[in-house]
Amino acid sequence: MTADVRDDDRRIQLGNSAIMVIRAAAATLSAVAIIAFQSEFLGFFHPLLAGDQLLWPAIYYGYWTLTVCFTVAVLVTDPAVRRQSLPVLLVCLLMIALTFIHPLDWMAKNLVVAMMLLICVTVLILGSAPLLLLRLSAAVTTLSAVICCLDILFDDGLTNTAGRAAGLAVNPNDAAAGLFIGAAATWWAVPKRWRVPFLLLNGAAIFFTLSRSTLLAALVVVCGVGALSMWQMMRNGDRPRLDGAPSGRTILVALGLLIWGSVALSTNDRFVIAATDSFGGLRGALSAFEDASRSVQTAMQALTVQRKSAATSEGAPQAAHVDAQIDAIGKVSENEGEKNSVSARALFMWRAFITYGSGPFFGRGLAAAHEIAPHNTFLLFAVAFGHVGWLMPFAFIGLTFYRVRNAGQLPLGLATTAVLMTGNDILFPSFIVAIAVGIAGNISRQSAAKVCHYSLAALRGVVIAGSICFIIGCSAVIVGFDRYMTARLGDGVIAINQSSGPVFAAPIPRPGYGGILRLAEVASQHSTGRPLFLLEDGKVLSDAQAPDAAAMALKNGQYLIWRRKTLLFSTSDNSDPRVNGRAYEIRTPISIHPLILLVLSAILIWCLVVVSRLRDAPAE
C-alpha cells in the first residue's frame, strides 16, 4: 500500500516536472520570437547571416524544430490551451490549405511560414506566461520606438528614406506599422501608471516615420476606442470622467518628446523637407489622382487600338481593353510616386482591382499578386485566390477580435485592419509575432498570475542573449567593413539644366548597414576629411572637390558633393556620361556612424531595465 502511494507521488512529481519544463521551454521559445522578430534584430542582420551556409541554417531550423515540437506538446498536455487556440488553428490551417490551389511559389511559402509562426507563438504564449510575455512585447515595442527617435536625429541613419525615421526596420512605413500593431496589441498589459507615457512615446515615433496612413489610423483608433469607452460608461449609468490630472512622468515624457522633436528639426534638415512633402501631399492628392487618371485614359486608348488591331479570336477585343488598362496604369504609376505617393497608392489599388476583375476564378497566385504591388492586403488575396481570397483577410481579422472582453482590447483588431487596408506586407514576421502576442493576450484570462521561476530565468537569459547577439552583429559589421566603397554610377545619372557647363548629377549609394556605417566626411576647401575618387573607365579623374561656387560650372572631370547625398560631376571631355560609352565609378570613404553608439547604449539600458523587472516578477 505504502509503495503504491509512493509510486503515485513519484508519477505526479514527474508529471509536474514535465509540465514545468514544457512551460519554461514555451516561454523561452516565445521570448526568442519576440526578441528576434518583433524587434527586427534578426531582419536587420539578415544579409550578414544569409552568407553563412553552415551555422546559421542549423540554428534557424533547429529553432523551428523545437518550436513545432513544443507547440504540439502544449496542445497535447493542456486541454485549456487546445480549446482556446482552436479558432487560430482552424483559420491558419485553412489559409495554408488555400495556398495549394496554385503552385507553391515564394510568396505562398512565406504565407505558410507566417501562419505556422502565428499558430506556434499563440499556443506557446497561452501555454506559458501570457501576461509576462505581453509585457516583454510591450518592452520591445518601446525599444523600437526609442531607436526610431534616435534615428530621426540624423539624415543618413538607419532609414532608407532621408528625413524619415525607421529604426531597425529600415523602411519607415514598415516601422510605423510595426509600432502601431505592437502598441495596439500590448498597451492594456502595460502597468497603468506607464500606459500614457507608453502611448505618447509610440505616437511620437510613428510621427517621426512620417507614415501618413499609419498616423491617421492611429488617431482614429485612439479616438474611436476612447469614444466607445465613454459610451459604455454612460450606458452603465456611470458618469464619464478623466482619471485626474496628468502624472508627473506623463508631463515629463510629453515635454521630453517635444524637445526631442525640436532638436531633430535642427540636426536633421531633411526632416523638415520630408515632413512638408509628406503632409503637403495630402492636399494635392485628389487633383494628382485626377491628372494621373487622365494620363491613364490617354495611354489606354493608344494601347487598346494597337491590341485590338492585333486581336483575332472572339472576346479578344475585351481582353485587349483590360490588358491595355492594366499596362497604362502601370506606366503612369511608375513616376506618380515621385509626384504624390497618395495618388500613386490609389493607382496601384485601381490596377489590382481591375486585375482581380479580369480573373481567373481562383486568381493568379500570390507571387503574381505581389508583383503588381496592390498596397492593400484585401486586394492582394483577391488577385491571388479570386473570389475566395476575400475571405482570408476577414478571417484573419476575426482572430484579432476573438475573445475581446472590453474596449481596451479592441485596438489590436482595428490596427490590424488598418495595416491590411494600407499595405500588403502583413506576412512580415515582425507583424505576425506582434499580432500573435495580442491574440494570445485577448484569449488568456490570466492577470498577474505567478509563473515558474524556470520561465523567469529563461526569459532573463533570452533578453540578455538577444542584446549580446545584437552587439556581436554590430561588431562583426564594423570589423569587416572596408575603408572605401566602390559603386558604379548607372541609370541614376541625370543632366542638370543650366547653361554654364556640362554638369551631371547622380545619387551617392548608401553603404550597407546604414546606421552602423556612413559616408565619411569628404575633404573640401572648408573641411578636412578623406578624399572621394571619381573614376572613368577605371582611371581616376579627380580626388578633390571643386569649390562650392563652381557647382554649376564643373568641367574636365571635376566633382562636388551636394548635401552628402548627390554627386555633381563632369566627364574628362565634358561629354554626356549616359551616351559616351564609358563606365563611371566613385570610391567613397566609409566611417562608423555615431548613431550606432546611441543605439547600443539604448539596448544596454533596455536590457538592464527588463532584466531587473523580470527579477522582481512573482514566481512560484
C-alpha positions in Angstrom: 0.0 0.0 0.0 2.7 2.5 1.0 4.8 1.5 -2.1 1.8 2.2 -4.3 1.3 5.6 -2.8 5.0 6.4 -3.2 4.8 5.4 -6.9 1.8 7.6 -7.4 3.5 10.5 -5.8 6.6 9.9 -7.9 4.5 9.9 -11.1 2.7 13.1 -10.0 6.0 14.8 -9.3 7.4 13.6 -12.7 4.3 14.9 -14.4 4.5 18.2 -12.7 8.2 18.5 -13.6 7.4 17.7 -17.2 4.7 20.4 -17.3 7.1 22.9 -15.8 9.8 22.0 -18.4 7.2 22.4 -21.2 6.1 25.8 -19.8 9.6 27.0 -19.4 10.5 25.9 -22.9 7.3 27.5 -24.3 8.1 30.8 -22.6 11.7 30.7 -23.9 10.8 30.0 -27.5 8.1 32.7 -27.4 10.6 35.2 -26.0 13.1 34.3 -28.7 10.4 35.0 -31.4 9.6 38.4 -29.7 13.2 39.5 -29.4 14.4 38.2 -32.7 11.4 39.0 -35.0 9.4 41.8 -33.4 12.4 43.9 -32.5 13.8 43.5 -36.1 17.1 42.3 -34.6 17.1 39.3 -37.0 15.8 41.1 -40.0 18.4 43.8 -39.7 21.3 41.4 -39.8 19.8 39.0 -42.3 22.3 39.9 -45.1 25.1 39.0 -42.7 23.5 35.7 -41.7 22.4 34.7 -45.3 26.0 34.2 -46.3 26.6 31.5 -43.7 25.7 28.2 -45.2 26.7 26.1 -42.1 26.0 27.5 -38.7 23.0 29.8 -39.4 20.8 27.1 -41.1 21.4 24.8 -38.2 20.3 27.4 -35.7 17.3 28.5 -37.8 15.9 25.1 -38.5 16.8 23.9 -35.0 14.7 26.7 -33.5 11.8 25.8 -35.8 12.0 22.2 -34.9 11.9 22.9 -31.2 9.1 25.4 -31.7 6.9 23.0 -33.6 7.7 20.1 -31.1 6.8 22.2 -28.0 3.8 23.6 -29.7 2.5 20.1 -30.2 3.5 19.2 -26.6 1.5 22.2 -25.2 -1.6 21.2 -27.3 -1.4 17.6 -26.1 -0.8 18.3 -22.4 -3.0 21.3 -21.9 -6.7 20.9 -22.8 -7.5 24.5 -21.9 -4.9 25.8 -24.4 -6.2 23.3 -27.0 -9.7 24.6 -26.6 -8.8 28.3 -26.6 -6.5 28.1 -29.6 -8.9 26.1 -31.8 -10.1 29.1 -33.9 -6.5 30.1 -34.5 -5.6 26.6 -35.7 -8.6 26.4 -38.0 -8.2 29.8 -39.6 -4.4 29.4 -40.1 -4.6 25.8 -41.4 -7.4 26.9 -43.8 -5.2 29.7 -45.2 -2.3 27.3 -45.6 -4.6 24.8 -47.4 -5.7 27.5 -49.9 -2.1 28.2 -50.9 -2.1 24.8 -52.6 -4.7 26.0 -55.2 -1.7 27.3 -57.1 1.9 26.0 -57.4 3.8 26.8 -54.3 5.7 30.0 -55.2 7.9 32.0 -52.9 5.1 34.2 -51.6 3.0 31.1 -50.9 5.9 29.7 -48.9 6.0 32.9 -46.9 2.3 32.7 -46.2 2.7 29.1 -44.9 5.6 30.1 -42.7 3.7 33.1 -41.4 0.7 31.1 -40.5 2.8 28.4 -38.8 4.6 31.2 -36.8 1.2 32.6 -35.8 0.0 29.2 -34.5 3.2 28.4 -32.7 3.7 31.8 -30.9 0.0 32.0 -29.9 0.0 28.4 -28.5 3.3 28.8 -26.7 2.3 32.1 -25.1 -1.0 30.6 -23.9 0.9 27.6 -22.5 3.4 29.6 -20.5 3.2 33.1 -19.2 0.8 35.3 -21.2 0.9 38.5 -19.2 4.7 38.4 -18.7 5.2 37.8 -22.5 2.8 40.6 -23.3 4.8 43.0 -21.2 8.0 41.7 -22.8 6.4 42.5 -26.2 5.5 46.0 -24.9 9.1 46.5 -23.8 10.3 45.5 -27.3 7.9 48.0 -28.9 9.2 50.6 -26.5 12.8 49.9 -27.6 11.8 50.1 -31.3 10.2 53.5 -30.6 13.3 54.7 -28.8 15.5 53.6 -31.7 13.2 55.5 -34.2 13.6 58.6 -32.0 17.3 58.3 -32.2 17.2 57.7 -35.9 15.4 60.9 -36.7 18.4 62.9 -35.3 20.4 62.0 -38.4 19.7 62.5 -42.1 21.7 59.4 -43.0 20.8 57.0 -40.2 19.1 53.6 -40.3 16.3 54.7 -42.6 16.4 54.1 -46.3 14.4 57.4 -46.8 16.1 60.6 -45.9 14.2 62.7 -43.4 12.1 59.8 -42.1 12.8 57.6 -39.1 12.7 53.9 -39.5 14.8 52.3 -36.8 15.9 48.7 -37.4 13.0 48.1 -39.8 14.9 50.4 -42.3 11.7 51.1 -44.2 9.7 53.9 -42.5 6.3 52.6 -43.4 7.1 49.1 -42.1 8.5 50.7 -38.9 5.3 52.7 -38.3 3.1 49.7 -38.9 5.1 47.6 -36.5 4.9 50.2 -33.8 1.2 50.6 -34.4 0.4 46.9 -34.1 2.8 46.4 -31.2 1.3 49.2 -29.2 -2.2 48.2 -30.0 -1.6 44.5 -29.0 0.0 45.2 -25.6 -0.9 48.7 -24.3 -3.5 47.3 -21.9 -0.9 44.9 -20.3 1.4 47.8 -19.5 1.2 48.9 -15.8 -1.4 51.6 -15.6 1.0 54.3 -14.4 3.1 53.8 -17.6 0.3 53.5 -20.2 0.0 57.1 -21.2 3.8 57.6 -21.5 4.0 54.3 -23.5 1.4 55.6 -25.9 3.0 59.0 -26.2 6.4 57.5 -27.0 5.0 55.2 -29.7 2.8 58.0 -31.1 5.9 60.3 -31.4 7.9 57.5 -33.0 5.1 56.9 -35.6 5.1 60.7 -36.3 8.9 60.7 -36.8 8.4 57.9 -39.5 6.1 60.4 -41.4 3.8 57.4 -42.4 0.6 59.3 -43.0 -1.7 56.3 -43.3 -0.5 54.8 -40.0 -0.6 58.1 -38.2 -4.1 58.8 -39.3 -5.2 55.3 -38.5 -3.7 55.5 -35.0 -5.5 58.8 -34.3 -8.8 57.2 -35.5 -8.3 54.1 -33.3 -7.4 56.2 -30.2 -10.4 58.5 -30.7 -12.8 55.6 -31.5 -11.8 53.5 -28.6 -12.0 56.5 -26.2 -15.5 57.4 -27.5 -16.6 53.8 -27.2 -15.3 53.6 -23.6 -17.2 56.7 -22.7 -20.4 55.4 -24.3 -20.1 52.2 -22.3 -19.7 54.2 -19.1 -22.8 56.2 -19.9 -24.7 53.1 -20.8 -23.9 51.6 -17.4 -25.0 54.7 -15.6 -21.5 55.9 -14.8 -20.5 59.5 -15.3 -17.7 59.9 -17.8 -14.7 61.3 -16.2 -10.9 61.5 -16.6 -8.7 59.7 -14.2 -7.4 63.0 -12.9 -4.6 65.4 -13.8 -1.7 64.0 -15.8 1.0 62.4 -13.7 4.5 63.9 -13.4 6.0 61.2 -15.6 3.4 61.8 -18.3 4.2 65.5 -18.3 8.0 64.9 -18.4 7.6 62.4 -21.3 5.5 64.8 -23.3 7.9 67.7 -22.7 10.9 65.5 -23.5 9.3 64.4 -26.8 8.6 68.0 -27.8 12.2 69.0 -27.0 13.4 65.9 -28.9 11.4 66.8 -32.0 12.8 70.4 -31.8 16.4 69.0 -31.6 15.7 66.7 -34.6 14.5 69.7 -36.7 17.8 71.4 -36.0 20.1 68.4 -36.6 18.3 66.8 -39.5 17.4 69.4 -42.2 15.8 66.7 -44.3 13.2 66.1 -41.6 11.6 69.4 -42.3 11.6 68.8 -46.1 10.2 65.3 -45.8 7.5 66.4 -43.3 6.5 69.2 -45.6 6.3 66.9 -48.7 4.6 64.2 -46.7 1.7 66.1 -45.2 1.6 68.6 -48.1 0.9 65.7 -50.4 -2.5 65.1 -48.8 -3.8 68.4 -50.0 -2.9 67.7 -53.6 -3.7 64.0 -53.6 -7.2 64.3 -55.3 -6.0 66.6 -58.1 -2.9 64.5 -58.6 -5.1 61.4 -59.0 -7.4 63.1 -61.4 -4.3 64.1 -63.5 -3.0 60.6 -63.4 -6.4 59.2 -64.4 -6.4 61.4 -67.5 -2.9 60.2 -68.3 -4.1 56.6 -67.9 -7.0 57.1 -70.2 -4.8 58.6 -72.9 -2.2 55.8 -72.7 -5.0 53.2 -72.5 -6.7 54.4 -75.7 -3.4 54.1 -77.7 -2.7 50.6 -76.3 -6.2 49.4 -76.9 -6.1 50.4 -80.6 -2.8 48.6 -81.0 -4.0 45.4 -79.4 -7.4 45.4 -81.0 -5.8 45.5 -84.4 -3.7 42.5 -83.4 -6.6 40.5 -81.9 -8.2 37.8 -84.0 -10.1 35.5 -81.6 -13.6 36.0 -80.2 -13.5 38.0 -77.0 -10.0 39.3 -77.7 -11.1 42.9 -78.0 -12.4 42.9 -74.5 -9.2 41.2 -73.2 -7.1 43.7 -75.1 -9.0 46.6 -73.4 -8.4 45.2 -70.0 -4.7 44.5 -70.6 -4.3 47.9 -72.0 -5.9 49.5 -69.0 -3.6 47.5 -66.6 -0.5 48.4 -68.6 -1.5 52.0 -68.8 -2.0 52.3 -65.1 1.4 50.6 -64.6 3.2 53.0 -66.8 1.6 56.1 -65.2 2.2 54.8 -61.7 6.0 54.4 -62.3 6.5 58.1 -62.0 3.5 59.0 -59.9 5.2 58.0 -56.7 7.7 60.9 -57.1 4.9 63.4 -57.6 2.3 62.3 -55.0 2.5 59.0 -53.1 -1.2 59.1 -52.1 -2.4 59.2 -55.7 0.2 56.5 -56.6 -1.3 54.2 -54.0 -4.7 54.8 -55.5 -3.4 53.9 -58.9 -1.9 50.6 -57.5 -5.2 49.7 -55.9 -7.1 50.5 -59.1 -4.8 48.3 -61.1 -5.1 45.5 -58.6 -8.9 45.7 -58.7 -9.0 45.6 -62.5 -6.6 42.6 -62.4 -8.9 40.8 -59.9 -12.0 41.5 -62.1 -10.3 40.1 -65.2 -10.0 36.6 -63.5 -9.4 33.8 -63.5 -11.9 32.5 -61.0 -9.3 31.1 -58.5 -6.9 34.0 -59.0 -3.3 34.2 -60.3 -1.3 33.1 -57.3 0.4 35.0 -54.5 3.6 35.8 -56.4 1.7 37.3 -59.3 -0.5 39.3 -56.9 2.5 40.6 -55.0 4.3 41.6 -58.2 1.6 44.2 -59.0 2.1 45.8 -55.5 -1.6 46.4 -54.7 -0.7 48.2 -51.4 -3.8 46.6 -49.9 -3.9 43.1 -48.4 -7.6 42.5 -49.3 -6.8 43.1 -52.9 -3.6 41.0 -52.7 -5.6 37.9 -51.6 -8.4 38.7 -54.1 -5.9 38.8 -57.0 -4.1 35.7 -55.7 -7.1 33.5 -55.0 -10.1 35.1 -56.8 -13.4 35.4 -55.0 -12.3 33.0 -52.3 -9.4 35.3 -51.5 -11.7 37.9 -49.9 -12.4 35.5 -47.0 -8.8 35.2 -45.9 -8.1 38.7 -44.6 -11.6 38.8 -43.0 -10.9 35.5 -41.2 -7.5 36.8 -40.1 -9.1 40.0 -38.7 -11.7 37.8 -36.9 -8.9 36.2 -34.9 -7.8 39.6 -33.6 -11.3 40.3 -32.3 -11.7 36.8 -30.8 -12.3 36.8 -27.1 -12.2 40.6 -26.9 -13.8 41.4 -23.5 -13.6 45.2 -23.3 -12.9 48.3 -25.4 -9.2 48.2 -24.2 -8.6 45.1 -26.3 -10.2 46.4 -29.5 -7.1 48.3 -30.8 -5.4 45.1 -32.0 -8.2 44.3 -34.4 -8.6 47.9 -35.5 -4.9 48.3 -36.0 -4.6 45.0 -38.0 -7.5 46.1 -40.2 -5.8 49.4 -40.9 -2.5 47.8 -41.8 -4.3 45.3 -44.1 -6.0 48.2 -45.8 -2.9 50.3 -46.4 -0.2 47.8 -47.2 0.5 44.2 -48.4 3.4 43.3 -46.0 1.3 41.8 -43.2 3.2 38.5 -43.6 6.4 40.1 -42.2 7.5 38.1 -39.1 7.7 41.3 -37.1 3.9 41.9 -37.7 2.9 38.3 -37.3 4.6 37.9 -33.9 3.1 41.1 -32.5 -0.4 40.0 -33.7 0.1 36.5 -32.2 1.1 38.1 -28.9 -2.1 40.3 -29.0 -4.3 37.4 -29.9 -2.9 35.3 -27.0 -3.4 38.2 -24.7 -7.0 38.6 -25.7 -7.7 34.9 -25.3 -5.9 34.5 -22.0 -7.8 35.3 -18.8 -4.7 35.5 -16.6 -4.0 38.7 -14.8 -0.9 38.9 -12.5 -0.7 35.1 -12.2 2.6 33.7 -11.0 4.9 31.8 -13.3 7.5 29.2 -12.5 11.0 30.5 -11.7 12.4 28.5 -14.5 10.4 30.5 -17.0 11.6 33.8 -15.4 15.2 32.7 -15.6 14.8 31.6 -19.2 13.2 35.0 -20.1 16.1 36.9 -18.5 18.5 34.7 -20.4 16.8 35.4 -23.7 16.8 39.2 -23.2 20.5 39.2 -22.3 21.4 36.8 -25.1 19.4 38.9 -27.6 21.2 42.1 -26.6 24.6 40.4 -26.7 23.9 39.0 -30.2 23.0 42.4 -31.5 26.3 43.8 -30.1 28.2 40.9 -31.7 26.4 41.6 -35.0 27.4 45.2 -35.0 30.9 44.3 -34.1 31.1 41.9 -37.0 30.0 44.6 -39.4 32.4 47.1 -38.0 35.4 44.7 -38.1 34.6 43.6 -41.6 34.0 46.9 -43.3 36.4 48.4 -45.9 37.5 52.0 -45.6 36.3 52.6 -49.1 33.3 51.5 -51.1 33.3 51.4 -54.9 30.0 51.9 -56.7 29.1 52.4 -60.3 27.1 55.4 -61.5 24.4 53.8 -63.6 20.9 54.7 -64.6 20.5 57.3 -61.9 22.6 59.9 -63.8 20.7 63.0 -64.9 21.7 66.2 -66.6 21.5 69.5 -64.7 19.7 72.1 -66.8 21.9 75.1 -66.9 23.9 77.0 -69.5 27.3 77.3 -67.7 28.7 73.8 -68.4 28.1 70.0 -68.9 27.2 69.1 -65.3 25.5 65.9 -64.3 24.1 64.5 -61.0 24.0 61.0 -59.6 22.9 59.7 -56.2 25.7 58.6 -53.9 24.9 55.0 -52.9 24.4 54.2 -49.2 26.8 51.8 -47.6 25.4 48.6 -46.4 24.1 48.6 -42.8 23.3 52.3 -42.8 23.2 53.5 -39.2 26.3 51.4 -38.4 28.3 52.7 -41.3 28.0 56.0 -43.2 29.7 58.1 -45.9 32.7 59.7 -44.2 33.4 63.4 -44.2 34.9 64.2 -47.6 37.8 66.6 -47.9 36.8 70.0 -49.3 38.0 73.6 -49.2 36.0 74.2 -46.0 36.9 71.0 -44.1 39.4 68.3 -43.7 38.5 64.7 -44.4 39.2 61.8 -46.7 39.2 62.1 -50.5 36.5 60.7 -52.7 37.7 59.4 -56.1 35.8 59.8 -59.3 36.8 57.2 -61.9 36.3 57.0 -65.7 36.9 53.5 -67.1 39.0 52.7 -64.0 41.1 55.9 -64.3 41.0 58.5 -61.5 39.6 61.8 -62.9 39.7 63.7 -59.6 40.3 63.1 -55.9 39.3 66.5 -54.6 36.1 68.5 -54.5 35.7 71.6 -56.6 34.8 74.9 -54.8 31.1 75.4 -54.0 31.0 78.4 -56.3 31.8 76.1 -59.2 28.8 73.8 -58.7 27.1 74.8 -61.9 30.3 75.1 -63.9 32.1 71.8 -63.4 34.3 70.6 -66.2 37.1 68.2 -67.2 36.3 65.6 -64.5 35.6 67.9 -61.6 33.1 66.8 -58.9 31.2 68.3 -55.9 29.2 66.6 -53.2 25.7 68.1 -52.5 24.1 67.5 -49.1 26.0 64.2 -48.6 23.5 62.5 -50.9 24.3 63.7 -54.5 27.4 63.8 -56.7 27.6 66.6 -59.2 30.3 65.8 -61.8 31.6 66.3 -65.3 33.4 63.9 -67.6 37.0 64.2 -68.8 36.0 65.7 -72.1 32.7 67.3 -70.9 30.6 64.7 -72.9 27.4 63.1 -71.7 28.2 60.1 -69.5 24.9 58.5 -70.4 25.8 58.0 -74.0 29.6 58.3 -74.4 30.1 54.5 -73.7 32.4 54.9 -70.7 31.9 53.5 -67.2 31.9 55.9 -64.3 32.5 54.8 -60.7 33.1 56.5 -57.3 35.2 55.3 -54.4 33.6 56.8 -51.3 35.2 56.8 -47.9 33.3 54.9 -45.2 33.3 55.5 -41.4 31.5 54.3 -38.3 28.2 56.1 -37.7 27.8 57.7 -34.3 24.2 56.6 -34.3 25.1 53.0 -33.6 26.8 54.1 -30.3 23.5 55.6 -29.2 21.5 52.6 -30.3 23.8 50.2 -28.5 23.6 52.4 -25.3 19.8 52.3 -25.6 19.8 48.5 -26.0 22.1 48.0 -23.0 19.9 50.3 -20.8 16.8 48.5 -22.0 18.3 45.1 -21.2 19.2 46.1 -17.7 15.7 47.5 -17.0 13.9 44.5 -18.4 16.1 42.0 -16.6 15.6 43.9 -13.3 11.8 43.9 -13.8 11.8 40.2 -14.6 13.8 39.6 -11.4 11.1 41.3 -9.4 8.3 39.4 -11.0 6.4 37.0 -8.8 7.3 33.3 -9.2 6.2 30.0 -7.8 
